[in-house]
Amino acid sequence: MLTLSTRYLQLESEAHRGTGGASEGNKAFGFRPGFLDTHTGITYEARFADGRPAPFHVLDGIPDALVIARDRRGNVSQVVGSIVAGFLRDADFYTREEAAALVADIELAEHA
């Protein structure tokens, strides 16, 4: 079974660092880190275990039904593979690549 893990999230963030595909590169444009369940189409804002919105991707706010594993401290470490990390902007979900492209387009338009 495929899963999404905290380690994979770290690798994705590193791969998109310096672009609109990472939280620090798109927050100013109204993006919030989130997740999409590709099986149901339901989106989830990234949240800490206590329910507060997280400024970066963390798995702790994903519903328990989608959790595969937790670490020794009880933090979510793996969720089902139908979960994709990306960003929420208004009512829309963007993959990291889509967010990066939109931010690049906005920045290009601002400098034109």
CYANA upper distance limits for C-alpha pairs under 8 A (distance plus 0.5 A):
  1 MET  CA     80 VAL  CA      8.44
  1 MET  CA     81 GLY  CA      7.75
  2 LEU  CA     80 VAL  CA      7.22
  2 LEU  CA     81 GLY  CA      5.15
  3 THR  CA     68 ILE  CA      8.29
  3 THR  CA     78 GLN  CA      6.69
  3 THR  CA     79 VAL  CA      6.07
  3 THR  CA     80 VAL  CA      5.18
  3 THR  CA     81 GLY  CA      4.34
  3 THR  CA     82 SER  CA      8.07
  3 THR  CA     83 ILE  CA      8.44
  4 LEU  CA      8 TYR  CA      7.03
  4 LEU  CA      9 LEU  CA      8.07
  4 LEU  CA     78 GLN  CA      5.97
  4 LEU  CA     79 VAL  CA      5.76
  4 LEU  CA     80 VAL  CA      6.68
  4 LEU  CA     81 GLY  CA      5.87
  4 LEU  CA     83 ILE  CA      7.17
  4 LEU  CA     84 VAL  CA      8.05
  5 SER  CA      9 LEU  CA      6.90
  5 SER  CA     77 SER  CA      6.01
  5 SER  CA     78 GLN  CA      4.77
  5 SER  CA     79 VAL  CA      6.99
  6 THR  CA     10 GLN  CA      6.85
  6 THR  CA     58 VAL  CA      7.84
  6 THR  CA     59 LEU  CA      7.61
  6 THR  CA     77 SER  CA      5.85
  6 THR  CA     78 GLN  CA      7.06
  7 ARG  CA     11 LEU  CA      6.86
  8 TYR  CA     12 GLU  CA      6.66
  9 LEU  CA     13 SER  CA      6.64
  9 LEU  CA     57 HIS  CA      7.64
  9 LEU  CA     85 ALA  CA      8.04
 10 GLN  CA     14 GLU  CA      6.70
 11 LEU  CA     15 ALA  CA      6.64
 12 GLU  CA     16 HIS  CA      6.81
 13 SER  CA     17 ARG  CA      6.42
 13 SER  CA     21 GLY  CA      8.27
 13 SER  CA     22 ALA  CA      6.29
 16 HIS  CA     20 GLY  CA      8.01
 16 HIS  CA     21 GLY  CA      5.73
 16 HIS  CA     22 ALA  CA      5.96
 16 HIS  CA     96 ARG  CA      8.13
 17 ARG  CA     21 GLY  CA      7.74
 17 ARG  CA     22 ALA  CA      6.15
 17 ARG  CA     24 GLU  CA      8.50
 17 ARG  CA     25 GLY  CA      8.02
 18 GLY  CA     22 ALA  CA      7.65
 18 GLY  CA     24 GLU  CA      8.34
 18 GLY  CA     25 GLY  CA      6.62
 19 THR  CA     25 GLY  CA      5.81
 19 THR  CA     26 ASN  CA      8.17
 19 THR  CA    100 ALA  CA      6.23
 19 THR  CA    103 VAL  CA      8.46
 19 THR  CA    104 ALA  CA      8.45
 20 GLY  CA     24 GLU  CA      8.19
 20 GLY  CA     25 GLY  CA      4.93
 20 GLY  CA     26 ASN  CA      5.21
 20 GLY  CA     96 ARG  CA      8.00
 20 GLY  CA     99 ALA  CA      6.13
 20 GLY  CA    100 ALA  CA      4.25
 20 GLY  CA    101 ALA  CA      7.64
 20 GLY  CA    102 LEU  CA      8.12
 20 GLY  CA    103 VAL  CA      5.83
 20 GLY  CA    104 ALA  CA      7.52
 21 GLY  CA     25 GLY  CA      7.23
 21 GLY  CA     26 ASN  CA      7.52
 21 GLY  CA     86 GLY  CA      8.34
 21 GLY  CA     95 THR  CA      8.28
 21 GLY  CA     96 ARG  CA      4.75
 21 GLY  CA     97 GLU  CA      6.31
 21 GLY  CA     98 GLU  CA      8.03
 21 GLY  CA     99 ALA  CA      5.88
 21 GLY  CA    100 ALA  CA      4.82
 22 ALA  CA     26 ASN  CA      7.06
 22 ALA  CA     96 ARG  CA      7.46
 22 ALA  CA    100 ALA  CA      8.25
 23 SER  CA     27 LYS  CA      6.29
 23 SER  CA     31 PHE  CA      8.11
 23 SER  CA     32 ARG  CA      7.80
 23 SER  CA     33 PRO  CA      7.01
 23 SER  CA     55 PRO  CA      7.64
 23 SER  CA     56 PHE  CA      6.39
 26 ASN  CA     30 GLY  CA      7.50
 26 ASN  CA     31 PHE  CA      6.27
 26 ASN  CA     99 ALA  CA      7.96
 26 ASN  CA    100 ALA  CA      8.23
 26 ASN  CA    103 VAL  CA      7.14
 27 LYS  CA     31 PHE  CA      5.55
 27 LYS  CA     32 ARG  CA      7.02
 29 PHE  CA    103 VAL  CA      7.75
 30 GLY  CA     89 ARG  CA      6.36
 30 GLY  CA     90 ASP  CA      8.20
 31 PHE  CA     87 PHE  CA      6.30
 31 PHE  CA     88 LEU  CA      6.06
 31 PHE  CA     89 ARG  CA      5.26
 31 PHE  CA     90 ASP  CA      8.49
 32 ARG  CA     45 GLU  CA      7.63
 32 ARG  CA     46 ALA  CA      8.25
 32 ARG  CA     55 PRO  CA      7.63
 32 ARG  CA     56 PHE  CA      8.40
 32 ARG  CA     87 PHE  CA      5.80
 32 ARG  CA     88 LEU  CA      5.61
 32 ARG  CA     89 ARG  CA      6.91
 33 PRO  CA     45 GLU  CA      6.73
 33 PRO  CA     46 ALA  CA      5.98
 33 PRO  CA     54 ALA  CA      7.95
 33 PRO  CA     55 PRO  CA      7.19
 33 PRO  CA     56 PHE  CA      6.12
 33 PRO  CA     57 HIS  CA      6.12
 33 PRO  CA     85 ALA  CA      8.15
 33 PRO  CA     86 GLY  CA      6.59
 33 PRO  CA     87 PHE  CA      4.97
 33 PRO  CA     88 LEU  CA      6.76
 34 GLY  CA     43 THR  CA      7.53
 34 GLY  CA     44 TYR  CA      5.97
 34 GLY  CA     45 GLU  CA      4.68
 34 GLY  CA     46 ALA  CA      5.14
 34 GLY  CA     57 HIS  CA      7.18
 34 GLY  CA     85 ALA  CA      6.57
 34 GLY  CA     86 GLY  CA      5.92
 34 GLY  CA     87 PHE  CA      5.32
 34 GLY  CA     88 LEU  CA      6.33
 34 GLY  CA     93 PHE  CA      8.39
 35 PHE  CA     43 THR  CA      6.02
 35 PHE  CA     44 TYR  CA      5.60
 35 PHE  CA     45 GLU  CA      6.87
 35 PHE  CA     46 ALA  CA      7.42
 35 PHE  CA     83 ILE  CA      6.78
 35 PHE  CA     84 VAL  CA      5.91
 35 PHE  CA     85 ALA  CA      5.07
 35 PHE  CA     86 GLY  CA      6.09
 35 PHE  CA     87 PHE  CA      7.39
 35 PHE  CA     93 PHE  CA      8.45
 36 LEU  CA     41 GLY  CA      6.88
 36 LEU  CA     42 ILE  CA      6.40
 36 LEU  CA     43 THR  CA      4.92
 36 LEU  CA     44 TYR  CA      6.93
 36 LEU  CA     82 SER  CA      8.40
 36 LEU  CA     83 ILE  CA      6.01
 36 LEU  CA     84 VAL  CA      5.71
 36 LEU  CA     85 ALA  CA      7.13
 36 LEU  CA     86 GLY  CA      7.84
 36 LEU  CA     93 PHE  CA      7.71
 37 ASP  CA     41 GLY  CA      5.89
 37 ASP  CA     42 ILE  CA      5.94
 37 ASP  CA     43 THR  CA      6.76
 37 ASP  CA     82 SER  CA      5.85
 37 ASP  CA     83 ILE  CA      4.98
 37 ASP  CA     84 VAL  CA      6.95
 38 THR  CA     42 ILE  CA      8.07
 38 THR  CA     82 SER  CA      5.69
 38 THR  CA     83 ILE  CA      6.74
 38 THR  CA     84 VAL  CA      7.65
 39 HIS  CA     82 SER  CA      6.54
 43 THR  CA     93 PHE  CA      7.77
 44 TYR  CA     61 GLY  CA      8.44
 44 TYR  CA     62 ILE  CA      7.48
 45 GLU  CA     53 PRO  CA      7.52
 45 GLU  CA     61 GLY  CA      8.26
 45 GLU  CA     88 LEU  CA      7.65
 46 ALA  CA     53 PRO  CA      6.54
 46 ALA  CA     54 ALA  CA      5.89
 46 ALA  CA     55 PRO  CA      8.13
 46 ALA  CA     56 PHE  CA      7.46
 46 ALA  CA     57 HIS  CA      6.09
 46 ALA  CA     58 VAL  CA      6.36
 46 ALA  CA     59 LEU  CA      7.44
 46 ALA  CA     60 ASP  CA      8.39
 46 ALA  CA     61 GLY  CA      6.60
 46 ALA  CA     62 ILE  CA      8.15
 47 ARG  CA     51 GLY  CA      6.01
 47 ARG  CA     52 ARG  CA      5.93
 47 ARG  CA     53 PRO  CA      4.85
 47 ARG  CA     54 ALA  CA      5.15
 47 ARG  CA     57 HIS  CA      8.44
 47 ARG  CA     58 VAL  CA      7.06
 47 ARG  CA     59 LEU  CA      7.94
 47 ARG  CA     60 ASP  CA      6.92
 47 ARG  CA     61 GLY  CA      5.02
 47 ARG  CA     62 ILE  CA      8.25
 48 PHE  CA     52 ARG  CA      5.92
 48 PHE  CA     53 PRO  CA      6.83
 48 PHE  CA     54 ALA  CA      6.21
 48 PHE  CA     58 VAL  CA      7.27
 48 PHE  CA     59 LEU  CA      8.30
 48 PHE  CA     60 ASP  CA      6.01
 48 PHE  CA     61 GLY  CA      6.10
 49 ALA  CA     60 ASP  CA      5.42
 49 ALA  CA     61 GLY  CA      6.04
 49 ALA  CA     75 ASN  CA      8.17
 51 GLY  CA     61 GLY  CA      7.09
 54 ALA  CA     58 VAL  CA      7.55
 57 HIS  CA     85 ALA  CA      7.87
 59 LEU  CA     75 ASN  CA      8.44
 59 LEU  CA     76 VAL  CA      6.12
 59 LEU  CA     77 SER  CA      7.39
 59 LEU  CA     78 GLN  CA      8.07
 59 LEU  CA     79 VAL  CA      8.04
 60 ASP  CA     75 ASN  CA      6.54
 60 ASP  CA     76 VAL  CA      5.57
 62 ILE  CA     66 LEU  CA      7.28
 62 ILE  CA     67 VAL  CA      7.62
 62 ILE  CA     79 VAL  CA      8.38
 63 PRO  CA     67 VAL  CA      7.40
 66 LEU  CA     79 VAL  CA      6.03
 66 LEU  CA     80 VAL  CA      6.08
 67 VAL  CA     76 VAL  CA      7.33
 67 VAL  CA     78 GLN  CA      6.68
 67 VAL  CA     79 VAL  CA      4.85
 67 VAL  CA     80 VAL  CA      6.90
 68 ILE  CA     77 SER  CA      8.31
 68 ILE  CA     78 GLN  CA      5.78
 68 ILE  CA     79 VAL  CA      5.42
 68 ILE  CA     80 VAL  CA      6.76
 69 ALA  CA     76 VAL  CA      6.62
 69 ALA  CA     77 SER  CA      6.05
 69 ALA  CA     78 GLN  CA      5.50
 69 ALA  CA     79 VAL  CA      7.42
 70 ARG  CA     74 GLY  CA      5.79
 70 ARG  CA     75 ASN  CA      5.72
 70 ARG  CA     76 VAL  CA      4.81
 70 ARG  CA     77 SER  CA      5.36
 70 ARG  CA     78 GLN  CA      7.28
 71 ASP  CA     75 ASN  CA      5.96
 71 ASP  CA     76 VAL  CA      6.94
 71 ASP  CA     77 SER  CA      6.37
 79 VAL  CA     83 ILE  CA      7.55
 84 VAL  CA     95 THR  CA      8.20
 85 ALA  CA     95 THR  CA      7.29
 85 ALA  CA     96 ARG  CA      7.79
 86 GLY  CA     93 PHE  CA      7.45
 86 GLY  CA     94 TYR  CA      6.08
 86 GLY  CA     95 THR  CA      4.84
 86 GLY  CA     96 ARG  CA      5.46
 86 GLY  CA     99 ALA  CA      8.29
 87 PHE  CA     93 PHE  CA      6.16
 87 PHE  CA     94 TYR  CA      5.61
 87 PHE  CA     95 THR  CA      6.84
 87 PHE  CA     96 ARG  CA      7.40
 87 PHE  CA     99 ALA  CA      7.55
 88 LEU  CA     92 ASP  CA      6.12
 88 LEU  CA     93 PHE  CA      5.15
 88 LEU  CA     94 TYR  CA      6.76
 89 ARG  CA     93 PHE  CA      7.03
 89 ARG  CA     94 TYR  CA      8.10
 94 TYR  CA     98 GLU  CA      5.91
 94 TYR  CA     99 ALA  CA      6.04
 95 THR  CA     99 ALA  CA      6.61
 96 ARG  CA    100 ALA  CA      6.60
 97 GLU  CA    101 ALA  CA      6.70
 98 GLU  CA    102 LEU  CA      6.68
 99 ALA  CA    103 VAL  CA      6.60
100 ALA  CA    104 ALA  CA      6.63
101 ALA  CA    105 ASP  CA      6.68
102 LEU  CA    106 ILE  CA      6.66
103 VAL  CA    107 GLU  CA      6.58
104 ALA  CA    108 LEU  CA      6.53
105 ASP  CA    109 ALA  CA      6.63
106 ILE  CA    110 GLU  CA      6.67
107 GLU  CA    111 HIS  CA      6.85
108 LEU  CA    112 ALA  CA      6.69
